[in-house]
């Protein structure tokens, strides 16, 4: 129950304990200390789920998960879902075909002998490549009422999600007079613009793979062979974002904020400009890390050596070969109009960053933050997909706001994995709630009817 104590070990124990947080291990320790004996084969014990997107974790030696789940309370809508992980099929190399057959046969037999079960859904979790296909083949041999459902083919509004933490988040937003939207890379990633996705990179930047790039994240700070190659990549990136079919999350959140009647400021570390592109007003946003819509002189020859990206992009686009993804005219490489030197996207990538275009936004944010702390009204910081790469930009300041807000400022943190955790002191005081899960599902649910 205590999990694996080898940090780099990629076993299911480590995955669960890492995502659930340290309080799970503490509860497991207290249970085992009180018992004084290990679990025997077939025995199961239930603990809280903590930061997992599940209220409970069932710890068992192999066979008693369903029996233990049977005695747990159902969700508010009457559903009861059990997720079964493949045990030892990863690091310990137990054959997935055999493991899946055992799992499906065992669950089928249990359901056949427990027709009145309160369990409504059994989810077989597929982690590794190829696992899904194995289960798909097995499910094809099972008659109704068993069905295999691919979440990718299910419309967002038909997927049911629930949970006490989501309900708390919704209540806080409804009661708030002031809202701070704090958006990180995970928010755009939830809408498909995932900088860590190899598949996305392969689809949109296939010719850049030969340079050693695998993801858009790997291109940050990358030393391109030439200025032509560098700007071919950046202009291809801009072209991809401009031709993106739709931004479902932004199209859900921005209209809701506009119609809410609440005092709102959006603060984002994302340089993609998607809040502005989806109708948010410039005077109600701050972007401390810069934006792709602005280019700057790399040498910072003058404070005003910053220029709009679009004119350079439009001039270069006819010379951006769609097959090779390369600039065919070197004269279309952006050059500083004041000194003729190299240019770069105006983003915080080093001490060369010129923050001049974004200082007004920082002034607006400081004024908004001061008013938020001074007016005594209810406020919520809705943090969306903020990770741990640069916690001093959004994450820690958000926690500081909740601590300084004299119980008037609440923090709602949505994310995946350990980055969704909130500090214990804030959670225990009822000032913060962690929602771990798919932001694209959680945000519409939280905003509904508020």
N, C-alpha and C positions, 0 to 999 in steps of 0.2 A: 504493500500500500504506500510505502514511503517513496516509491519511485526509484529511478536510477540516479546514482550519485556521480556519474561521469558526464560532466557538462557537454562534451562534444558528441556524446552517444546519441544517434538519431533513432532512438527506440520510442515506442508509443508512450511509455511512462514519462520520458522527458518531454515529449510533445504536450501531453495533457497537463503535467505539473507546471511547465513553463507558461502555458497559456492561461491556466487557472490562477496562477500566482502563489506566493508563499503561504497564504493562509490555508490552502488545501493541504500542504505538507504538514502544517502545524496540527490541523484537525486529525489527519491520519496518524501522526505521532501520538496524540493524546488517546486515540482509540486503541492503538496497538499497545501502548503502555498500560492502559486499563485492563486490556484482555490478558496480556502476559503470554500470548501464544499466537502463532501464525494462523492464517486462514487455512482450513482444510479444503481438500478438493470438493468443489460443488458449493462451498459456502460463499455468501455474498454480503457485503456491507455497503451502505449508501452514505455518501457525504454530500455536502453542498457543492455546487458547481463554481461558485465564486466568479471569476472573470470569464468563464466559458459562456457561450450563448445557450446554456442549458442550466436549469435550476439544480440538477442533481448529477452526481457521478456514481455509477455502480461499480464497485471493486469486487472482482470475483475470480475464482479459479475455474474459469472456462464455461460452466454449464448453467448457471442460475440467474443470468441477467433478466430474462423475461419474468421469472417468478418474482424477483425483487421489484421489477418495474410495475408489476401488477398491483402491488400494495401502495404505490406512490400516488399522490393526488394528480388528477388530470389538469390540463390547462383550462383557462377560463372558458374557452369555447367547447370544452368537452373532449378535446383531442389529447392523445397521449402518444408521443413519438419516442422511439428508442433507436439510437444510433449504435451500430455494431462495428467496431474496428477490426480490421484483419490482423490477427495476432501472429507475430513472428514471420509474416510474409515479406517483410522488408529486410532489415538488417540481418536477421537470423535465417533468411532464405528458405523458409518453409514454402513448398510449391503452392503458388496462388491457385492453380486449378484444383488442387486437392483441398485446400483450405476453403475455397468458395463452395465447393460441392458439399463439404461437411456443414458449413454455415447454413446454406440454403436448405439442405435436407433436415437439419436439426430444427430450424425455425418452422419449416413446413409441418413437421411432425408435431411440434408443440402446439401450433395453432389448430391443427386437426383435432387435438385432444382437449383444447380449451376454446371451444367455439364462442363462449360468452365472455371472452377476455375484454378488458377495458382498454387494451392497447389498440390504437387505431392505425399506427404506421410503424413499420420496421425499416430502417434505413441502413443499407450496407455501405459503409464508407470505403471509397476507392481512392487510394493515395497515389499509387505508382502508375506509370504508363502501362496500358494493357490490362489493368485490373477491371476497368469498366467493361471491356469487351468480353472478359471471362464471365462476369455476372450476367451480361446481356445474353450470352449464349444459354446460360442456365435458365434464365427467366423465360426465354422463348419456349422452353419445354414445359413450363408450368401453366396450367389453365387458370382462368379467372377464378377468384377475384384478385389474384396476384398481378401486378402491373409494374413494369419498369418505366420510370418517368425521368426524362432528361430535362433538368432545370433550364437548359438553354432554349428549349422549345416551349416553355411555359410563359404566357404573358405575365408581366409583373403584377398586374392587379388580381391574378388568380392564385398567387403564392401567398399562403397564410403564414404570418409570423405573429408572435405574441411574446409576452414576457413582462414581469413586474418592472424591470428597469426601463423598458420602452414606455410603459404606462406612466412611470414617474417622469420621464423626459417630456412626454406629451403634456402632463399636468403643469410642469414648470414653465414650459413655453406658453401655454395658454394663460397662465397667471402673470407672465412677465410684461412689464411696461417697456423694457429695453432689451434688445438682443444684439449680441456680438456674434457674427458668423466668423469663425476662425478656421480657414480651410487650408489643408496641406495637400501634398501630392496624392495622397490616397483618395481624395475626393474626385479629382479628374480621372484617376486610375479606375475608380468604380464606374465611371462613364465610358471606359474603354481606352483612355489615353494613359496606358500603363508604361511607365518608363523602364520597368524591369522585365517587360514581356519580350522574350525572344521571338515568339510567333508574330507579334505586331511588327517588330523590326524587320523580320524576314519578308513580311508582306510589303512593307512600304519602303524599305531601304536595302533591297537585295544586293546591290552592287557595292555597298559599303562593308559587307561582311568580309570581303577579301582583305580589307585593311586591318582586320582583327577586331572589329566592332561586333557586338552581339545584341545590345539593347540600346535604347536611347540614353539610358543612364550611363552606359559605358562611353558615350560620346562627350559627356561633360568633362571638360578639361583635357580632352584627347588632342594629341599632337598630330594634326592632319599633315599629309605630305606636302601640301601646297595651299596657298590662299584660295586658289580655284576650287580645290577639293573641299576646303572648309566651308566656303559659301555655297557650293553645290549642295552640301549636306543641310546647312541651315535653311536655304531656300526650299529644299525638298520637304523639310520639316514643316515650314510655314504653309506650303501648298497642301500638305496632308491635313493639317488642322483646319484650313479654310474650306476644304472639300469634305469634311466629316459630315456624315448624313444627318445626325441629330445629337443633341446633348440632353438626354432625358432628365438627368438629375438637375442640371441647371434650369431646364425648362419647367421643372417642378418647384424648385426652391425659390427662384427669383420672383415669379408672379405671386407666390404665397407671401413673401416678405413685403412686396409692394402693397398687397391688399390687407396686410395685417393691422395697419394703423399704429404699429409700434415704432419706436425710435430704433433704427437699425444702422449698424456700421459693419461692413465686411472688411476683414483683414486677412490677407492671404499671402502665403509664401510662394504661391504658384505664379510663374511669369507668363503663363499662356494667355492671359487676358480674356478668359472665357466668361467671367462674370460681366465684364463690359460688353462682350460680344452678344451676350444673351439679355441685354437691356438694362443692366444696373448702371446707376448714375456715377460719374467720375467723382463727384463731390461727396460720395458716401462710401468710399473705398480707399484703402491704403495697401500698397504693395512694397514692403520694405526690401524685398530681394530683387526688385527691378522687373522689367518686362521685355518680352521679345519684340514688342512693337516699337522699341527705341534702340537705335544703334549709337555707339559712342566711339570717340577716338581712344584707342588703346593707350596712348601716351598721355591722355588728359591734357592736351596742349592748351586748352582753355576751358573754363567751367561750362561754357555754353557749347562745347563741341559734342553735342548730342543731336541726333537727327531721326526723323521718322523712318521706320523700316520700309514702309509700303512703297515709297517711290523707288528705292533701290531694288526691291523685290519685283515690281512691275517692269522695270527696265531690263532685269536679268531673265525674267521668265521665258521670253521667246528664244533665249539661248541656253535654256536648261534642257538638255537632251533627255527625253522621256525613257529611253532604253538604257543608256549608259549612266544616267543621273549625274552628268557632269556639265559644267559650264563650258560652252564652246567658244566663248569670247572673253578673254582675260580682262578686257576693259570694263566688264560688268562687275568685277570685284569691287565692293564698296571701299572707298577711300575717304579719309577725313577731308571735308571741304575747307577746313581752315589751314591744315598743315600738310595734307596729302598722305598722312601716315596710315597705318593699319587701323582697321575698325573691328569692333566686336559687339555682340549683343550686349545691351546694357543691363547686365545681371550681376549679382554679387558673386563673382567667381574668383576674386583675388583683390589685392590692394589697388588694382587699377580701376576698380568699379567707381563710376561717377554717379553719385546718388542725387545730383541736382534736380533731375526731372521728377523725383519722387518726394522731395522735401515738403511740398505743400500737403501731400497725403499724410505724411508723418505728423505735421502740425494739426491736421484735422483729427487724426487718431488721438493725439495727446489731449486735445480739447474734449473730445468725446469721452475718453477714459476718465478725465477729471470730473466731468459732469455725472458720469455713471456712479462714481464713488461718493459724490457730494450730495446728490439729490435725494438719496434715501429710498428710491423706488426699487421695485423688484426687477432684477436683471438676470439674464441667462447668457452664458457663453456657450454657444453650440459649436463644439470643436469637431471637425469633420476630416478624418484621414490625416491627422498630424502625426508624423513618425518621430524617430529619435535622432535623425541625422543632424538637425540644427535645433535642439530643444530650446535654446535661448531666444529664438525668434518668436515662436508662438506658444509652445507647450508650457514652459515655466512661467512666462508672464500670465498665461491664463490661470494657472494655479495660484499665482500671487494675487490676481484680482479676486478670486474666490475667498482667499484668506483675509484680504483687506476690506472686503465688502460688508463686514458686520452683519453677516447672515442674510444680506439682501442680494448677494450675487451667487448664483449657482452655476456649476460647470457640468455640462453634458458632453461626455467624450465618446465619440463613435470611431471605431477602428477595428483592425484585425490583429489578433495575436497579442503579444505583451504590450504593444503600444497603446492598447485600449485601456490599460490599467490606470486607475486614479490613486493618488496618495491615500493611505489609510486614514490619516487625520481628517481629510476632507470628507471621505465617505462616512466615517463614524459620526461626524457632526451633521450629516445630512446636507452637505454643501456640494457634493459631486456624485455623479453616477456614471458607471462604465457600461457601455453597450458594445459588446464584441460581436461582430458579424458583418454581413454584406451591407455596406452603406446604401447601395442602390435599392435594397429592399426596406431598410430601416427608416430612411428619411421620409419617403411617402407615407409610411405608417405613422410616424411621429407627427407629421404635419396634418394628417387627415382630421377634419372636424375641429381643429384648434382655431 
